[in-house]
Amino acid sequence: MRVNRILLSSVLVVVALVIQVSVLARLHLPGAVPDLMLLTVLGLALVYGHVGGALVGFGAGLLADLAPPADHAAGRYALVLCVIGYLAGLVKPETGRLKSATGPMLVVVAAAVGSTLLYAGVGALVGDTAARHVGLGSLLFTAALYDLLLAPFVVPGVMALARRAENDPLAESGSAAKATDISSGWLSGGTGLKIGSQRNGLRVKAARARMARAGRIKGVKRL
């Protein structure tokens, strides 16, 4: 991953984690908790593709596994977000632009359901049966509902920032300024040559006119 991708992804993931732990986790909503980390990974994966999405998902999940008050085995959420980021990156638009909001909303619902199922499945493998006591059906419904309600405020903004970092406006402005200087140099050079040729042409015409006038004067004097 390029430096601008790493910096932007790190900042967005850290901000999402802080909001997730300090705000969303304390709302005490029924069922699941709105997953801001998941939505951030989805937004980045839809711009960076499957490889970038998998790397961002793994890093974000590992950070969430190690951040307090994590109560599960380290690497569990990293695996979930890595898989989700990879799969979301596979549906990245070819042009990088979304034609409608239907596709991303379907991706959000599928990611919410898939991440909940995968998280519960990995938990069952390691002996964590918390999902059974809460109710897997309730978790799936509330996770999809909360993430779908939160997605319009998160995913488009994350994608816009990612695309802006991909385009590298500073580099573009610098190259554009350089191109402008070069083009202006060409224009000024061409204009100077044109003006110079015009001036030289005027001088030649004036000299010829003076010579013709002098010839006529001499002819009159001879007569």
C-alpha positions in Angstrom: 0.0 0.0 0.0 1.2 3.5 -0.7 2.0 6.0 2.0 -1.1 8.1 1.4 -3.3 5.0 1.7 -1.6 3.9 4.9 -1.8 7.3 6.6 -5.5 7.9 5.6 -6.5 4.4 6.6 -4.7 4.6 9.9 -6.4 7.9 10.8 -9.8 6.8 9.8 -9.5 3.5 11.6 -8.3 5.1 14.9 -11.1 7.7 14.8 -13.7 5.0 14.1 -12.3 2.9 17.0 -12.4 5.8 19.4 -16.0 6.7 18.5 -17.0 3.0 18.6 -15.6 2.4 22.1 -16.4 5.8 23.7 -19.8 6.5 22.1 -21.6 3.7 20.2 -20.7 0.9 22.7 -22.3 3.0 25.5 -25.6 3.5 23.9 -26.9 0.2 25.3 -29.1 -0.4 22.2 -31.0 -3.7 22.1 -29.2 -6.5 20.2 -26.0 -5.6 18.4 -23.9 -2.5 18.5 -23.5 -0.2 15.4 -20.2 -1.2 13.8 -18.4 1.9 12.7 -15.2 -0.1 12.2 -16.9 -2.3 9.7 -18.4 0.6 7.7 -15.0 2.3 7.6 -13.4 -0.8 6.2 -16.2 -1.2 3.7 -15.7 2.4 2.5 -12.0 2.0 2.0 -12.3 -1.5 0.4 -14.8 -0.1 -2.2 -12.0 2.3 -3.3 -8.8 0.3 -2.7 -10.0 -3.0 -4.0 -9.8 -6.5 -2.5 -6.1 -6.5 -1.5 -6.2 -3.1 0.1 -9.5 -3.9 1.7 -8.1 -7.1 3.2 -5.0 -5.3 4.6 -7.1 -2.5 6.0 -9.6 -4.9 7.5 -6.9 -7.0 9.1 -5.2 -4.0 10.7 -8.5 -2.5 11.9 -9.7 -5.8 13.3 -6.4 -6.4 15.1 -6.5 -2.9 16.6 -10.0 -3.5 17.8 -8.9 -6.9 19.3 -6.2 -5.3 21.3 -8.0 -2.1 22.4 -9.8 -2.2 25.8 -12.4 -3.3 26.8 -11.9 -6.3 24.4 -13.3 -9.5 25.9 -12.4 -12.0 23.1 -9.4 -13.7 21.7 -6.9 -11.5 19.8 -7.1 -12.0 16.1 -10.8 -13.0 16.0 -12.2 -9.7 14.8 -9.0 -9.2 12.6 -10.0 -12.4 10.7 -13.6 -11.2 10.3 -12.7 -7.8 9.0 -10.0 -9.2 6.8 -12.4 -11.5 5.0 -15.1 -8.8 4.8 -12.6 -6.2 3.4 -11.4 -8.7 0.8 -15.0 -9.6 -0.3 -16.1 -6.0 -0.4 -13.1 -5.0 -2.5 -14.2 -7.5 -5.1 -17.2 -5.4 -5.9 -15.2 -2.2 -6.3 -16.6 -0.2 -9.2 -14.4 -0.2 -12.3 -14.5 3.5 -12.7 -14.2 4.2 -8.9 -17.6 6.0 -9.0 -20.9 4.6 -7.7 -23.9 5.0 -10.0 -26.5 4.5 -7.2 -26.7 3.9 -3.5 -28.4 0.5 -3.9 -25.2 -1.4 -4.5 -23.3 0.0 -1.4 -26.4 -0.5 0.8 -26.6 -4.1 -0.3 -22.9 -4.5 0.5 -23.5 -3.0 3.9 -26.3 -5.4 4.8 -24.4 -8.4 3.5 -21.3 -7.3 5.4 -23.2 -6.8 8.6 -24.9 -10.2 8.4 -21.7 -11.9 7.2 -19.5 -10.4 9.8 -21.9 -11.4 12.6 -22.1 -14.9 11.4 -18.4 -15.2 10.9 -17.7 -13.7 14.3 -20.1 -16.1 15.9 -18.7 -19.0 14.0 -15.1 -18.3 15.0 -16.4 -17.8 18.6 -18.0 -21.2 18.5 -14.7 -22.7 17.4 -12.9 -21.2 20.4 -15.6 -22.0 22.9 -17.4 -18.6 23.0 -21.2 -19.2 23.1 -22.3 -15.7 23.9 -24.2 -15.4 20.6 -26.4 -18.3 21.5 -27.5 -16.7 24.8 -28.2 -13.4 23.2 -30.0 -14.8 20.2 -28.3 -15.1 16.8 -31.4 -14.0 14.9 -31.8 -10.8 17.0 -28.1 -10.1 16.5 -28.3 -10.4 12.7 -31.4 -8.2 12.4 -30.2 -5.4 14.7 -26.6 -5.5 13.2 -28.0 -5.1 9.7 -30.5 -2.4 10.8 -28.0 -0.3 12.8 -25.3 -0.5 10.1 -27.7 0.3 7.4 -28.9 3.4 9.2 -25.4 4.6 10.0 -23.9 3.8 6.5 -25.2 6.9 4.6 -23.3 9.1 7.1 -20.1 7.1 7.0 -19.4 5.1 3.8 -19.8 8.0 1.2 -17.5 10.3 3.3 -14.9 7.6 3.7 -15.0 6.8 0.0 -14.7 10.5 -0.9 -11.6 10.9 1.3 -10.0 7.8 -0.1 -10.6 8.9 -3.7 -9.1 12.3 -2.9 -6.1 10.7 -1.3 -5.8 8.4 -4.4 -5.8 11.4 -6.8 -3.2 13.2 -4.7 -4.4 16.8 -5.2 -1.0 18.2 -4.0 0.9 16.3 -6.7 -1.7 17.1 -9.3 -1.7 20.8 -8.4 2.1 20.8 -8.6 2.1 19.0 -11.9 -0.7 21.3 -13.2 1.3 24.4 -12.1 4.4 23.0 -13.8 2.4 22.2 -16.9 0.9 25.7 -16.8 4.4 27.2 -16.5 5.6 25.1 -19.4 2.6 25.9 -21.6 2.9 29.6 -20.7 6.6 29.4 -21.6 5.7 27.8 -24.9 3.0 30.4 -25.5 5.3 33.3 -24.6 8.1 31.9 -26.7 5.8 31.4 -29.6 4.3 34.9 -29.2 7.8 36.4 -29.0 8.9 34.7 -32.2 5.8 35.8 -33.9 6.1 39.3 -32.7 9.8 39.4 -33.6 9.1 38.1 -37.1 6.4 40.7 -37.5 8.7 43.4 -36.3 11.4 42.2 -38.7 8.9 42.1 -41.5 7.8 45.7 -40.7 11.4 46.8 -40.7 12.1 45.2 -44.0 9.0 46.8 -45.5 10.0 50.2 -44.2 13.5 49.9 -45.5 12.2 48.9 -49.0 9.8 51.8 -48.9 12.6 54.2 -48.1 14.8 52.8 -50.8 11.9 53.1 -53.4 11.3 56.6 -52.2 15.0 57.5 -52.5 15.0 56.0 -56.0 12.1 58.0 -57.1 13.7 61.2 -55.7 16.9 60.5 -57.5 15.1 59.9 -60.8 13.3 63.2 -60.4 16.6 65.0 -59.8 18.2 63.4 -62.9 15.3 64.7 -65.0 
